[in-house]
Amino acid sequence: MERFFNTAGPCNPARHYMLPALDRLPDIRRLVAMEQYFAIHAPRQTGKTTAIKALVSEINAKGDKVALYCTLESLQGATDPARAASAIASLLRFNATNVMPEVFKRESSPSCVREAPEWYAAESLAVRETLTDLCRLADKPFVVFFDEADCLFGQVLISFLRQLRDGLDMSGLMSAFQEFWRENSGADRRAYEYGEATPHLVLMAFLQRVTNGKGHIIREMALGSRRLDLCVEYRDKRYAVEVKTSKNFAGEKSYGQLADYLSTLGLDEGWMAVFDVEGTKPWNERLYVHDVTFKGKTLHIVGL
């Protein structure tokens, strides 16, 4: 079929005559790279959805991030925050497992395809919990574009925005730090003359940019007679991070150390950053994320 001019709904360059959709939004790529929240305001039928879908396709084709499109148009008129949150979570799971099955495989993501119950009597946190699941499964920076968000209003809108604002996805931050470390650590091994101190401080500074003004990071947090390397406190939640180098990482002994810290803090999961001090391996072998269950705790082992 020949291409034609479309005036009803999103445009598809394979079917419709159109100008490059993203030319009208010159700053949008920079906002995504800066990991910023942003909103696109424009009258109807001016190309907002077309531009968003074009950017989603571009991001996924590039491969350094995972992008997901989710329209909230079906939530028009919703008045119950818990039911609306559950419905939005279902939309996210549907898009993730059906639009990008190569990333979010059904058989490996039970938490992603489960039915979303009313987890809280007053206000479901289904949106935040589902986004946390998706970020963990994506294993790289995760970008979500919500279309038709103006369909939400009142307490439904407030609940939705609060869940987006309050979440701190540590797995996504550690994935972003892997990319930062690969690009900026350089080949000078003298940085490791002070053991884990240098990567320790660099990781702390990287995380501080997120928590600044909304939380804080405790370095060498005392837990009995031992000390946790980093404890991120953000909006009444704690995230434990232990730093190791390839020289002092001791397998199960190190796992046990972090698991004990988590027990003391009353946490179920924690992160361990393991920096390769030799620098002889290629980056595709140095950068990894392994999940380990040890002493009933989930440990995310992040290779650097």
C-alpha positions as a Markdown table, in Angstrom:
| # | Residue | x | y | z |
|---|---|---|---|---|
| 1 | Met | 0.0 | 0.0 | 0.0 |
| 2 | Glu | 1.2 | 3.5 | -0.8 |
| 3 | Arg | 2.0 | 5.8 | 2.0 |
| 4 | Phe | -0.6 | 8.5 | 2.7 |
| 5 | Phe | -1.1 | 11.6 | 5.0 |
| 6 | Asn | -2.5 | 10.5 | 8.3 |
| 7 | Thr | -4.6 | 12.9 | 10.5 |
| 8 | Ala | -6.2 | 10.3 | 12.8 |
| 9 | Gly | -4.0 | 8.9 | 15.5 |
| 10 | Pro | -0.2 | 8.1 | 15.7 |
| 11 | Cys | 1.8 | 8.1 | 12.5 |
| 12 | Asn | 3.9 | 5.2 | 11.2 |
| 13 | Pro | 6.8 | 6.2 | 8.9 |
| 14 | Ala | 6.3 | 2.9 | 7.0 |
| 15 | Arg | 2.7 | 3.8 | 6.2 |
| 16 | His | 2.4 | 7.6 | 6.4 |
| 17 | Tyr | 4.1 | 10.6 | 5.0 |
| 18 | Met | 5.7 | 12.5 | 7.9 |
| 19 | Leu | 8.6 | 14.6 | 9.0 |
| 20 | Pro | 11.1 | 13.1 | 11.5 |
| 21 | Ala | 9.0 | 12.9 | 14.7 |
| 22 | Leu | 11.8 | 13.8 | 17.2 |
| 23 | Asp | 12.9 | 17.0 | 15.4 |
| 24 | Arg | 10.2 | 18.9 | 17.2 |
| 25 | Leu | 11.6 | 17.8 | 20.6 |
| 26 | Pro | 15.3 | 18.6 | 20.3 |
| 27 | Asp | 16.0 | 18.4 | 24.1 |
| 28 | Ile | 14.2 | 15.1 | 24.9 |
| 29 | Arg | 17.2 | 12.9 | 24.3 |
| 30 | Arg | 19.3 | 15.0 | 26.8 |
| 31 | Leu | 16.5 | 14.7 | 29.4 |
| 32 | Val | 16.5 | 10.9 | 29.0 |
| 33 | Ala | 20.3 | 10.8 | 29.3 |
| 34 | Met | 20.1 | 12.9 | 32.5 |
| 35 | Glu | 17.5 | 10.5 | 33.9 |
| 36 | Gln | 15.0 | 13.3 | 34.4 |
| 37 | Tyr | 11.3 | 13.3 | 34.8 |
| 38 | Phe | 9.6 | 15.4 | 32.2 |
| 39 | Ala | 6.2 | 16.1 | 30.7 |
| 40 | Ile | 5.2 | 16.9 | 27.1 |
| 41 | His | 2.4 | 19.4 | 26.8 |
| 42 | Ala | 0.8 | 20.1 | 23.4 |
| 43 | Pro | -2.7 | 20.2 | 21.9 |
| 44 | Arg | -4.3 | 17.0 | 20.6 |
| 45 | Gln | -3.3 | 15.6 | 17.2 |
| 46 | Thr | 0.0 | 17.4 | 17.2 |
| 47 | Gly | 2.3 | 14.3 | 17.3 |
| 48 | Lys | 3.0 | 13.7 | 20.9 |
| 49 | Thr | 2.3 | 9.9 | 20.8 |
| 50 | Thr | 4.1 | 9.6 | 17.5 |
| 51 | Ala | 7.2 | 11.3 | 19.0 |
| 52 | Ile | 7.1 | 9.2 | 22.1 |
| 53 | Lys | 6.8 | 5.9 | 20.2 |
| 54 | Ala | 9.6 | 7.0 | 17.9 |
| 55 | Leu | 11.9 | 7.6 | 20.9 |
| 56 | Val | 11.0 | 4.3 | 22.4 |
| 57 | Ser | 12.0 | 2.5 | 19.2 |
| 58 | Glu | 15.2 | 4.5 | 19.0 |
| 59 | Ile | 16.2 | 3.8 | 22.6 |
| 60 | Asn | 15.5 | 0.1 | 22.3 |
| 61 | Ala | 17.3 | -0.1 | 18.9 |
| 62 | Lys | 20.4 | 1.5 | 20.5 |
| 63 | Gly | 20.4 | -1.1 | 23.2 |
| 64 | Asp | 22.0 | 0.7 | 26.2 |
| 65 | Lys | 18.7 | 1.2 | 27.8 |
| 66 | Val | 15.2 | -0.4 | 27.8 |
| 67 | Ala | 12.3 | 1.8 | 27.0 |
| 68 | Leu | 8.6 | 1.0 | 27.5 |
| 69 | Tyr | 5.5 | 2.8 | 26.2 |
| 70 | Cys | 2.3 | 2.7 | 28.4 |
| 71 | Thr | -0.9 | 4.6 | 27.7 |
| 72 | Leu | -3.2 | 5.5 | 30.6 |
| 73 | Glu | -6.2 | 6.3 | 28.4 |
| 74 | Ser | -8.2 | 3.4 | 29.7 |
| 75 | Leu | -8.0 | 4.9 | 33.2 |
| 76 | Gln | -10.2 | 7.8 | 32.2 |
| 77 | Gly | -12.7 | 8.4 | 35.0 |
| 78 | Ala | -11.0 | 6.2 | 37.6 |
| 79 | Thr | -11.6 | 7.5 | 41.1 |
| 80 | Asp | -10.2 | 4.7 | 43.4 |
| 81 | Pro | -6.4 | 5.1 | 43.9 |
| 82 | Ala | -5.8 | 1.4 | 44.8 |
| 83 | Arg | -7.8 | 0.0 | 41.9 |
| 84 | Ala | -6.2 | 2.5 | 39.5 |
| 85 | Ala | -2.7 | 1.6 | 40.7 |
| 86 | Ser | -3.5 | -2.1 | 40.2 |
| 87 | Ala | -4.8 | -1.4 | 36.7 |
| 88 | Ile | -1.7 | 0.7 | 35.8 |
| 89 | Ala | 0.5 | -2.1 | 37.1 |
| 90 | Ser | -1.3 | -4.6 | 34.9 |
| 91 | Leu | -0.8 | -2.3 | 31.8 |
| 92 | Leu | 2.9 | -2.2 | 32.6 |
| 93 | Arg | 3.2 | -5.9 | 32.9 |
| 94 | Phe | 1.2 | -6.5 | 29.7 |
| 95 | Asn | 3.4 | -4.2 | 27.7 |
| 96 | Ala | 6.6 | -5.5 | 29.2 |
| 97 | Thr | 5.8 | -9.2 | 28.6 |
| 98 | Asn | 4.1 | -8.9 | 25.3 |
| 99 | Val | 5.8 | -6.0 | 23.5 |
| 100 | Met | 9.3 | -6.8 | 24.5 |
| 101 | Pro | 9.3 | -10.6 | 25.3 |
| 102 | Glu | 13.0 | -10.8 | 24.5 |
| 103 | Val | 13.8 | -8.7 | 27.6 |
| 104 | Phe | 11.0 | -9.7 | 30.0 |
| 105 | Lys | 10.5 | -13.4 | 29.5 |
| 106 | Arg | 7.4 | -14.8 | 31.1 |
| 107 | Glu | 9.1 | -17.9 | 32.4 |
| 108 | Ser | 11.8 | -16.0 | 34.2 |
| 109 | Ser | 9.7 | -13.2 | 35.6 |
| 110 | Pro | 6.8 | -14.6 | 37.8 |
| 111 | Ser | 6.7 | -11.4 | 39.8 |
| 112 | Cys | 6.2 | -9.4 | 36.6 |
| 113 | Val | 3.2 | -11.4 | 35.3 |
| 114 | Arg | 1.4 | -12.2 | 38.6 |
| 115 | Glu | -2.0 | -10.8 | 39.2 |
| 116 | Ala | -1.8 | -7.5 | 41.1 |
| 117 | Pro | -3.8 | -7.8 | 44.4 |
| 118 | Glu | -4.9 | -5.0 | 46.5 |
| 119 | Trp | -1.7 | -5.0 | 48.5 |
| 120 | Tyr | -2.7 | -2.2 | 50.8 |
| 121 | Ala | -6.2 | -1.4 | 52.1 |
| 122 | Ala | -6.0 | 2.3 | 51.6 |
| 123 | Glu | -3.6 | 2.8 | 48.7 |
| 124 | Ser | -2.0 | 0.1 | 46.5 |
| 125 | Leu | 1.7 | 0.5 | 45.7 |
| 126 | Ala | 1.3 | -1.8 | 42.7 |
| 127 | Val | 2.8 | 0.8 | 40.3 |
| 128 | Arg | 6.0 | 1.2 | 42.4 |
| 129 | Glu | 6.4 | -2.5 | 43.0 |
| 130 | Thr | 5.9 | -3.4 | 39.4 |
| 131 | Leu | 8.3 | -0.8 | 38.2 |
| 132 | Thr | 10.9 | -2.1 | 40.7 |
| 133 | Asp | 10.4 | -5.6 | 39.3 |
| 134 | Leu | 10.7 | -4.4 | 35.7 |
| 135 | Cys | 13.9 | -2.4 | 36.5 |
| 136 | Arg | 15.5 | -5.5 | 38.0 |
| 137 | Leu | 14.5 | -7.7 | 35.1 |
| 138 | Ala | 15.8 | -5.2 | 32.5 |
| 139 | Asp | 19.3 | -5.3 | 34.0 |
| 140 | Lys | 20.0 | -1.9 | 32.4 |
| 141 | Pro | 18.6 | 1.6 | 32.7 |
| 142 | Phe | 14.9 | 1.5 | 32.3 |
| 143 | Val | 12.8 | 4.3 | 30.8 |
| 144 | Val | 9.0 | 4.5 | 30.9 |
| 145 | Phe | 6.9 | 6.8 | 28.9 |
| 146 | Phe | 3.3 | 7.3 | 30.2 |
| 147 | Asp | 1.0 | 8.6 | 27.5 |
| 148 | Glu | -2.4 | 10.2 | 28.2 |
| 149 | Ala | -1.5 | 10.9 | 31.8 |
| 150 | Asp | -4.0 | 13.7 | 31.9 |
| 151 | Cys | -6.7 | 11.1 | 32.1 |
| 152 | Leu | -5.8 | 10.8 | 35.8 |
| 153 | Phe | -7.1 | 13.3 | 38.3 |
| 154 | Gly | -7.6 | 13.9 | 42.0 |
| 155 | Gln | -6.3 | 11.3 | 44.5 |
| 156 | Val | -5.7 | 8.9 | 41.6 |
| 157 | Leu | -3.2 | 11.3 | 40.1 |
| 158 | Ile | -1.6 | 12.1 | 43.4 |
| 159 | Ser | -1.1 | 8.5 | 44.3 |
| 160 | Phe | 0.4 | 7.8 | 40.8 |
| 161 | Leu | 2.8 | 10.7 | 41.1 |
| 162 | Arg | 3.8 | 9.8 | 44.6 |
| 163 | Gln | 4.7 | 6.3 | 43.7 |
| 164 | Leu | 6.9 | 7.5 | 40.8 |
| 165 | Arg | 8.6 | 10.1 | 43.1 |
| 166 | Asp | 9.1 | 7.9 | 46.1 |
| 167 | Gly | 10.8 | 4.9 | 44.5 |
| 168 | Leu | 14.5 | 4.5 | 44.5 |
| 169 | Asp | 15.5 | 1.6 | 42.3 |
| 170 | Met | 19.0 | 0.6 | 43.5 |
| 171 | Ser | 19.5 | -2.1 | 40.8 |
| 172 | Gly | 19.0 | 0.6 | 38.1 |
| 173 | Leu | 21.4 | 2.9 | 39.8 |
| 174 | Met | 24.1 | 0.2 | 40.0 |
| 175 | Ser | 23.6 | -0.6 | 36.3 |
| 176 | Ala | 24.1 | 3.1 | 35.6 |
| 177 | Phe | 27.2 | 3.1 | 37.7 |
| 178 | Gln | 28.6 | 0.2 | 35.8 |
| 179 | Glu | 28.3 | 2.3 | 32.6 |
| 180 | Phe | 29.8 | 5.3 | 34.4 |
| 181 | Trp | 32.8 | 3.3 | 35.7 |
| 182 | Arg | 33.5 | 1.7 | 32.3 |
| 183 | Glu | 33.6 | 5.2 | 30.7 |
| 184 | Asn | 35.5 | 7.1 | 33.4 |
| 185 | Ser | 37.7 | 4.8 | 35.4 |
| 186 | Gly | 40.5 | 4.9 | 32.9 |
| 187 | Ala | 43.5 | 2.5 | 32.7 |
| 188 | Asp | 45.5 | 4.0 | 35.6 |
| 189 | Arg | 45.7 | 1.2 | 38.2 |
| 190 | Arg | 47.3 | 3.5 | 40.8 |
| 191 | Ala | 43.7 | 4.3 | 41.9 |
| 192 | Tyr | 43.7 | 0.9 | 43.7 |
| 193 | Glu | 46.9 | 1.6 | 45.7 |
| 194 | Tyr | 44.6 | 2.6 | 48.6 |
| 195 | Gly | 42.6 | -0.7 | 48.3 |
| 196 | Glu | 38.9 | -0.3 | 48.0 |
| 197 | Ala | 38.9 | 3.4 | 49.2 |
| 198 | Thr | 39.0 | 5.0 | 45.8 |
| 199 | Pro | 36.1 | 3.0 | 44.2 |
| 200 | His | 34.3 | 3.2 | 47.5 |
| 201 | Leu | 34.3 | 7.0 | 47.4 |
| 202 | Val | 33.5 | 7.2 | 43.7 |
| 203 | Leu | 30.5 | 5.0 | 44.2 |
| 204 | Met | 29.4 | 7.0 | 47.2 |
| 205 | Ala | 29.7 | 10.3 | 45.2 |
| 206 | Phe | 27.7 | 8.7 | 42.3 |
| 207 | Leu | 24.9 | 7.6 | 44.6 |
| 208 | Gln | 24.9 | 11.0 | 46.4 |
| 209 | Arg | 23.6 | 12.7 | 43.3 |
| 210 | Val | 20.4 | 10.8 | 43.6 |
| 211 | Thr | 19.9 | 11.0 | 47.3 |
| 212 | Asn | 21.0 | 14.7 | 47.6 |
| 213 | Gly | 18.2 | 16.7 | 49.3 |
| 214 | Lys | 16.0 | 13.7 | 49.8 |
| 215 | Gly | 18.2 | 11.3 | 51.8 |
| 216 | His | 21.8 | 10.7 | 52.8 |
| 217 | Ile | 24.5 | 8.1 | 52.7 |
| 218 | Ile | 26.2 | 6.7 | 55.8 |
| 219 | Arg | 29.8 | 5.6 | 55.1 |
| 220 | Glu | 31.3 | 2.9 | 57.4 |
| 221 | Met | 28.0 | 2.4 | 59.2 |
| 222 | Ala | 28.7 | 0.7 | 62.6 |
| 223 | Leu | 26.8 | -2.6 | 63.0 |
| 224 | Gly | 28.0 | -4.1 | 66.3 |
| 225 | Ser | 31.7 | -4.7 | 66.0 |
| 226 | Arg | 31.7 | -4.5 | 62.2 |
| 227 | Arg | 31.0 | -1.7 | 59.7 |
| 228 | Leu | 28.9 | -1.7 | 56.5 |
| 229 | Asp | 30.6 | 0.2 | 53.7 |
| 230 | Leu | 27.6 | 2.2 | 52.5 |
| 231 | Cys | 24.1 | 2.6 | 53.8 |
| 232 | Val | 21.8 | 4.6 | 51.6 |
| 233 | Glu | 18.8 | 6.1 | 53.5 |
| 234 | Tyr | 16.1 | 7.5 | 51.2 |
| 235 | Arg | 12.5 | 8.3 | 52.1 |
| 236 | Asp | 12.4 | 6.1 | 55.2 |
| 237 | Lys | 14.1 | 3.2 | 53.4 |
| 238 | Arg | 17.6 | 1.7 | 53.7 |
| 239 | Tyr | 19.7 | 0.1 | 51.0 |
| 240 | Ala | 22.9 | -1.7 | 52.1 |
| 241 | Val | 25.9 | -1.7 | 49.8 |
| 242 | Glu | 29.2 | -3.5 | 50.5 |
| 243 | Val | 32.3 | -2.7 | 48.4 |
| 244 | Lys | 34.9 | -5.3 | 47.5 |
| 245 | Thr | 37.9 | -5.6 | 45.2 |
| 246 | Ser | 38.8 | -8.7 | 43.3 |
| 247 | Lys | 41.6 | -9.2 | 45.8 |
| 248 | Asn | 39.6 | -9.2 | 49.0 |
| 249 | Phe | 36.3 | -10.7 | 47.6 |
| 250 | Ala | 36.1 | -14.1 | 49.3 |
| 251 | Gly | 33.0 | -15.8 | 47.8 |
| 252 | Glu | 30.7 | -17.3 | 50.5 |
| 253 | Lys | 32.6 | -15.6 | 53.3 |
| 254 | Ser | 31.8 | -12.2 | 51.7 |
| 255 | Tyr | 28.2 | -13.2 | 51.0 |
| 256 | Gly | 27.9 | -14.2 | 54.7 |
| 257 | Gln | 29.3 | -10.8 | 55.7 |
| 258 | Leu | 26.7 | -8.9 | 53.7 |
| 259 | Ala | 23.9 | -11.3 | 54.7 |
| 260 | Asp | 24.7 | -10.7 | 58.4 |
| 261 | Tyr | 24.6 | -6.9 | 57.8 |
| 262 | Leu | 21.2 | -7.3 | 56.2 |
| 263 | Ser | 19.9 | -9.3 | 59.2 |
| 264 | Thr | 21.1 | -6.6 | 61.6 |
| 265 | Leu | 19.3 | -3.9 | 59.5 |
| 266 | Gly | 16.2 | -6.0 | 59.1 |
| 267 | Leu | 16.6 | -6.0 | 55.3 |
| 268 | Asp | 15.9 | -8.7 | 52.8 |
| 269 | Glu | 18.2 | -7.7 | 50.0 |
| 270 | Gly | 21.5 | -5.9 | 49.5 |
| 271 | Trp | 24.2 | -5.0 | 46.9 |
| 272 | Met | 27.9 | -5.9 | 46.7 |
| 273 | Ala | 30.1 | -4.0 | 44.3 |
| 274 | Val | 33.1 | -6.0 | 43.2 |
| 275 | Phe | 35.8 | -4.0 | 41.5 |
| 276 | Asp | 38.4 | -5.7 | 39.3 |
| 277 | Val | 41.8 | -4.4 | 40.4 |
| 278 | Glu | 43.9 | -6.3 | 37.9 |
| 279 | Gly | 42.1 | -4.8 | 34.9 |
| 280 | Thr | 43.1 | -7.7 | 32.6 |
| 281 | Lys | 39.6 | -8.8 | 31.7 |
| 282 | Pro | 37.6 | -7.2 | 28.9 |
| 283 | Trp | 34.7 | -5.0 | 30.0 |
| 284 | Asn | 32.1 | -7.5 | 28.8 |
| 285 | Glu | 33.5 | -10.0 | 31.4 |
| 286 | Arg | 34.0 | -7.4 | 34.2 |
| 287 | Leu | 30.5 | -6.0 | 34.0 |
| 288 | Tyr | 27.9 | -8.4 | 35.3 |
| 289 | Val | 25.1 | -8.7 | 37.8 |
| 290 | His | 24.6 | -12.0 | 39.6 |
| 291 | Asp | 21.8 | -12.6 | 42.1 |
| 292 | Val | 22.7 | -14.9 | 45.0 |
| 293 | Thr | 20.4 | -16.2 | 47.8 |
| 294 | Phe | 22.5 | -16.7 | 51.0 |
| 295 | Lys | 21.1 | -17.2 | 54.5 |
| 296 | Gly | 17.7 | -16.3 | 53.3 |
| 297 | Lys | 18.8 | -12.9 | 51.8 |
| 298 | Thr | 18.9 | -11.8 | 48.2 |
| 299 | Leu | 22.4 | -10.5 | 47.3 |
| 300 | His | 22.9 | -8.6 | 44.1 |
| 301 | Ile | 26.6 | -9.0 | 43.1 |
| 302 | Val | 27.6 | -6.2 | 40.7 |
| 303 | Gly | 30.9 | -6.7 | 38.8 |
| 304 | Leu | 32.9 | -3.6 | 37.9 |
